[in-house]
Amino acid sequence: MVVIVVVVAVVVVVVVVVVVVVVVVVAAAVVVVVIVVVTVVVVVIVVVVVVVIVTVVVVFLTTMHGWKNKICQRNPLHHGCPSK
């Protein structure tokens, strides 16, 4: 009788330990996946923001450059125009 109780107790302990280990491993995997997803989302957002900023700056500079050229063609003595 004592042997059966000991065997049942050992089986229960082993099952509990296995369940705990599986839960911990699954939780760790979920945490890793969440960290990876958040990192990818942050990187994508940063890349999009940088591309938008660079695009706006390039468009602004090229537009301003063209606008300045038009002014300088009309009035070469205008402030900021290259002197000839």
C-alpha positions in Angstrom: 0.0 0.0 0.0 2.8 2.4 0.9 4.5 1.7 -2.4 1.4 2.6 -4.4 1.0 5.9 -2.5 4.7 6.8 -3.1 4.4 5.9 -6.8 1.2 8.0 -7.2 2.9 10.9 -5.3 6.0 10.7 -7.6 3.8 10.6 -10.7 1.8 13.6 -9.5 5.0 15.5 -8.8 6.4 14.7 -12.2 3.2 15.7 -14.0 3.1 19.0 -12.0 6.7 19.7 -12.8 6.2 19.0 -16.5 3.1 21.2 -16.7 5.0 24.0 -14.9 7.9 23.7 -17.3 5.7 23.7 -20.3 3.8 26.7 -19.1 7.0 28.6 -18.4 8.4 27.7 -21.8 5.2 28.8 -23.6 5.1 32.0 -21.6 8.8 32.7 -22.4 8.1 32.0 -26.1 5.1 34.4 -26.0 7.2 37.1 -24.4 9.9 36.6 -27.1 7.4 36.8 -29.9 5.8 40.0 -28.3 9.3 41.6 -28.0 10.1 40.7 -31.6 6.8 42.0 -32.9 7.1 45.3 -30.9 10.7 45.7 -32.1 9.7 45.2 -35.7 6.8 47.6 -35.4 9.0 50.3 -33.8 11.6 49.8 -36.5 9.0 50.1 -39.3 7.5 53.3 -37.7 11.0 54.8 -37.3 11.9 54.0 -40.9 8.6 55.4 -42.2 9.1 58.6 -40.1 12.6 59.0 -41.4 11.6 58.5 -45.0 8.7 61.0 -44.6 11.0 63.6 -43.0 13.7 63.1 -45.7 11.1 63.3 -48.5 9.6 66.5 -47.0 13.1 68.0 -46.6 14.1 67.1 -50.1 10.9 68.4 -51.6 11.1 71.6 -49.6 14.7 72.2 -50.5 14.2 71.5 -54.2 11.1 73.7 -54.2 12.8 76.5 -52.4 15.8 76.1 -54.7 13.6 76.4 -57.8 11.7 79.3 -56.2 15.0 81.1 -55.4 16.2 80.5 -59.0 13.1 82.2 -60.3 13.6 85.2 -58.0 17.3 85.4 -59.0 16.4 85.3 -62.7 14.0 88.2 -62.3 16.2 90.2 -59.9 19.9 89.1 -59.8 20.7 91.6 -57.0 18.1 90.0 -54.7 19.5 89.0 -51.2 20.9 85.5 -51.3 21.4 85.3 -55.1 24.9 84.4 -56.3 26.8 87.4 -57.4 28.0 87.4 -61.0 
